[in-house]
Amino acid sequence: MKAKHIMYMFVLGLFLAFTACTNPTPENYFDRAVLNTNMFNDFASENFTRMLIATTVKYEGVKGDTAKNQAFTMVDSKAKYIEKALKDIKALKQTDETKEMLQTSIALHEYVLPVYQNEYTALAKLCDSGGSKEDIAALALEIDNKYAAHFEELFIKLTNEGKAYAKAHNINVTWGN
């Protein structure tokens, strides 16, 4: 009798897991498509470059070895997060209501991912290796000039779509200024 009960619970669990995956809530759509972009809202900005540089600063009087490759680790972590987020977004079923928001989110993720994997990785390695301030600033400026405008365009579009979607589904969101 106990084995039958365990099997029943297992089947019920599989059913619930399957239906949860195939029928995401509006909050799931919003979280994956819009909210997850907070991870890279500093893309193509001086703020991100300052963070990379700050990870490589060595402070006098601090004993012990400073961890190596901190900037690279930060960029690599963001790239891996974006890859997973992109996979999760692509797995969502597109409906008439979610199609535009999901497609914009996918476009935004696909736009920033190769930059993290290539240009930002090069910048991080330059920071970690003790590159000159001038070389770091030049590469950072090149990234910003090349990618900032289109990123901002996609980010604003997704934010507006997210606001409309959140309002339509009574999702309580506090939007930054």
N, C-alpha and C positions, 0 to 999 in steps of 0.2 A: 504494500500500500504506500509506503514511504517513497519508493522509487517512482511510482506513478505520480505522486504529488510533486516530486522534484522535476520530473519530465514536463508536467503541466506548467510549472513555474518557468522552466527553461523556454518552452514554446511561447508562453505569454511574454516573457522578456524579449525574445526575438521579435515578436509581433510589435511590441511597443517601440523597440529600437528601430525597426524597419519603418513604421509609420512616422516616427519622429524624424527620420532622415528624409523620407519622401514628402512629408508635409510640414515644412518649416513654418514657424510662426512669423508674423510680420516683424517681430523683434529680431528673430534670427536673420531675416533678410537684411534688415537695417544694420544690425551689428556687423555682419560679414561684409556687406557692400560699402557701408559708409563709415561706421565707427572705427573699423580696423585701419582706416587711412590715417588716423592720428599717429600711428607709428612712424610715418614718414612725412608729416606735414611741414617739417623743416627742410625738405628736399630743396636743393638749388638755392640755399640761403647761407648767409654769413653765420647764422647760428649753428648750423651743422658743422661747418668748418671749424668754428671756435671750439665746439665739443671735441672734435678729432684732435685738435692741437692740445687741448687741455688734458687729454688722456696721456699725452707723451711728456708732459712737464715733469721735470725731476726737481724735487724740493730739497734744498740744503738742510742738513740736520736730520733728515729722515734716514733711519738705519734700515738695512736690508736691501735686497735687490728690488728694483722697480720691475713690475711685470712687463714683459716684452710683448710687442704686437697688440697693444691695447686698441689702437685705432683700427687696425685690421679686424680685430675681433668684433668691434662695434659694427663695422660695415658688414662683415660677414653675417653677423646675427640678424641685422636688418634684412639683408638679402634673403636669408633662409626664411624669415618670418613672412616676407612678401611672397615668396614662392608658395608657402603653405596657404596663405590667405587667398592667393590667386586660384589655387587648386580648389579650395573650399567654395569660392564664389562661382567658379565654373561648374561645380557640382550642383548648385542650386537650380531648380527648375524655373525657367523663365516663363512668366505669365504676361498677359497684356499689361498688367499693372506694374510689374517689376522689370520688364524687359529693358527699358531705357536706362534705369538706374543701374542694373547689373552690367549692361554693356559699357556704360561710362566707367564704372568701377573697374571692369576688366581692362579697358583701354588705359586707365590711369596706372593700374598695377603693371601692365605690360610696358608702359612707357618708362617707369622708374626702375624696374628690375634690372635691365641691362646696364643702366648707368651705375647702380650700386655694384654690380658684378664687375664692371670694367673701370670707368673713370674714378668712382669713389674708392674702389680697391687700390688703384694706383695712387690716389691722394693719401689714403691711409698708410700705405707702405712708405710713401715719402715722409709722412709725419713720423712713423715709427722708426725710420732709419736716421732721423735727425736732419732731414733736408732743410735747406735754408728757408728762412721766412719768406723770402722773395719768390722762390720756386713754389712753395706751398700756396702762397697768395695768388700767383699767376695761374696755377692749375685750378684752384678753387674758383677764380674769376671766370676762367674759360668754361667750367661746368655750369656756373650760374648763368652766364651769357647765352650759352647754347641751349639750356633746358628750362630755365625759369618761366619764360612766357607761356609756353605750351602747357607746362605743368600747372601753372596758375589757372589757365583757361579750363583745363579738365577738372581741377580741384573745385573751382567755383561752380562749374556745371553740376558736378556730383553733389556738392553741398546743397545746391538749390533743389535738386531732385530728391535728396535725402530729407530736406525740410518739408517738402510737399508730401512725401511718403509718410513721414513721422506724424504730420498733422492729420492726414487721412486715417491713420490707425491709432491716434491718440497715444503715441509713444512720447513719453516725457523726456525731452532732450534740452539741455542747456547749451546754447550755441555761444562760442567765444566771440569776442568783438572783432 
